[in-house]
Amino acid sequence: MMEYIIAIFGIIALIGAFTTYLRTSPFDKLIGVAIMTGGVIPFVVIKGYLDVAIVIALVVPVTTIFMLQASRRGMR
């Protein structure tokens, strides 16, 4: 059963990576990075780096908000 869960999170991470690579809009790229992060965090937790997973979970949303605001200003 654990193999299926690992495969699902791996697919989520790959979908996020491909979305980030293929899209041209900065908003779409940031959404792809967030999806990829959601797929990678379980692998970090499985390896036992819970503190790193907490830092990733706190840093990615905050930086995403700042990057969305910066790219919105650049579009005007």
C-alpha positions in Angstrom: 0.0 0.0 0.0 2.9 2.4 0.8 4.2 2.0 -2.8 1.0 3.4 -4.2 1.1 6.4 -1.9 4.7 7.1 -2.9 3.8 6.7 -6.5 0.9 9.1 -6.2 3.1 11.8 -4.5 5.8 11.2 -7.1 3.2 11.8 -9.9 2.0 15.0 -8.2 5.6 16.3 -8.0 6.2 15.5 -11.7 2.9 17.2 -12.7 4.1 20.3 -10.9 7.5 20.2 -12.5 6.0 19.8 -16.0 3.5 22.6 -15.3 6.3 24.9 -14.2 8.4 24.0 -17.3 5.7 24.3 -19.9 3.7 27.4 -18.8 4.9 30.9 -19.7 2.7 33.0 -17.3 4.4 33.8 -14.0 1.2 33.0 -12.1 1.0 29.5 -13.7 4.6 28.9 -12.9 4.1 29.7 -9.3 1.1 27.4 -9.1 3.2 24.6 -10.6 6.0 25.2 -8.0 3.4 25.0 -5.3 2.0 21.7 -6.7 5.5 20.3 -7.0 6.3 21.3 -3.4 3.1 19.5 -2.3 4.4 16.3 -3.9 7.9 16.6 -2.5 7.1 17.3 1.1 6.0 13.7 1.9 9.3 12.4 0.6 11.1 14.8 3.0 9.0 13.6 5.9 9.5 9.9 5.0 13.3 10.4 5.2 12.9 11.8 8.7 13.6 15.5 8.1 10.5 16.9 9.7 12.1 20.2 10.6 13.0 20.7 6.9 9.4 19.9 5.9 8.1 22.5 8.3 10.5 25.1 6.9 9.4 24.3 3.4 5.7 24.4 4.4 6.2 27.9 5.9 8.5 29.4 3.3 6.9 28.4 0.0 3.5 30.0 0.6 5.0 33.2 1.9 7.5 33.5 -1.0 4.6 32.7 -3.5 2.6 35.6 -2.2 5.6 37.9 -2.6 6.4 36.7 -6.0 2.7 37.0 -7.2 2.7 40.6 -6.0 6.0 41.4 -7.7 4.9 39.8 -11.0 1.6 41.7 -10.8 3.5 45.0 -10.6 5.6 44.1 -13.6 2.6 43.4 -15.7 1.2 46.9 -15.3 
